[in-house]
């Protein structure tokens, strides 16, 4: 057997920018590809929107009409917030949509004893909605202060690749309980979708149809069309007529009630459910969710910067983006979206699947969100897609988003036991601690922390139920404390690879990717 060649023994070089893209953040694809990929981004975030409304609205006492209006409002605000983030925030191609993190405090507010005496379902829905609006407005103010006053800039300034890897990974991996468990709710629809998206996105795109728009760029869209038609055939053939109500709700394509409840044309407006109600307990609970969502959103934005071909985002730009995210949450609270805004993890994974990280594509997707929210009857047709189909897509997209965290290990010394300890303990406890909190609440009906203060209970349970938040706290503290013990740790943790991006104008690529357009830098300067 001949000896290996010299180039086969060379270790893979470190890449500050991801080179596996066809179109990066500043290079838009042709218009047909732009529109099709932008529609895919809208389609992907639509599943999260429908799932959040499906979980929360029935608990509030709302029916099909209220559910349709909430979905319409979330879509409209997601489009507006995405445009704000792309133009004025981090300038990264990140879709801003509803966050799962806000479900826990929202449910706690909805199940509050002060609403138990409200008998009429519609009246109860309106009262709980107004309470959620007030809590979201205060949570948005909190996040805007953290961003615009430069508090988050300090956190990012001391962030190293070693500390970033665990919580970027768990920003996608931590959502595992919404992925395959959702597929199994209707296995005859979810499993074919999972198999097809893997075949179309990976095998067909790379071997059988390389460069094809159908498989290389629109694998998700093709999967949705094929499986949706298959689900329609099963529904029309009566495959679920004798099944239980839960199976019929998740598998049938005519049981969501969104199409019947949606108006043809409607414009979401501020305070459409009435003026917000401010309760300090609700506000503190929602602020805890805002903090956890802030960390998860930061991890997602780091993944987006990687999959869009950009360099590491400067701390000042991150802080600016967090501030505009706070403005977005305030708008959510004013209009009544039930949940706050965060960077969409599934859309970060879609950047890797399509290999298109263009900023223009995300702008087009935002326009799709706004259009289908105003003409909500058309958007309701797409929203009636069975949720197990979306769960199958998320199995791949969230996995890709988690994979962005692993790419930062190339900057670290993996032969160091200190590096292995920080990485392994943050990943392990980042999954183990939230799982303990969830299982405890499933068995006992309340979290492990159950003092006489309901607000304190919700705050602690929300923070420690977020895998990305737990991993970020552990990795950041362990990484920074080890730094002061030995100076050589700086090199092991990969600090020098990101040090050039700590100042906004130190590297020319930061100006290219993150500079505000049209001379707006004078009005919104970096911190």
Secondary structure, 3 states (H helix, E strand, C coil): CCCCCHHHHCCCCCCCCCCCCCECCCCCCCHHHHHHHHHHHHHHHHHHHHHHHHHHHHHHCCCHHHHHHHHHHHHHHHHHHHHHHHHCCCCCCCCEEECCCHHHHHHHHHCCHHHCCCCCHHHHHHHHHHHHHHHHHHHHHHHHHHHHCCHHHHHHHCCCHHHHHHHHHHHHHCCHHHCHHHHHHHHHHHHHHHHHHHHHHHHHHHHHCCCCHHHHHCHHHHHHHHHHHHHHHHHHCCCCCCCCHHHHHHHCCCCCCHHHHCCCCCCCCCCCCCCCCCCHHHHHHHHHHHHHHHHHHHHHHHHHHHHCCCCCCCHHHHHHHHHHHHHHHHHHHHHCCCCCEEECHHHHHHHHHHCECCHHHHHHHHHHHHHHHHCHHHHHHHHCCCHHHHHHHHHHHHHHHHHHHHHHHHHCCCCCHHHHHHHHHHHHHHHHHHHHHHHHHHHHCCCCCCCCCHHHHHHHHHHHCCHHHHHHHHHHHHHHHHHCCCCCHHHHCCHHHHHCCCCCCCCHHHHHHHCCCCCHHHCCCCC
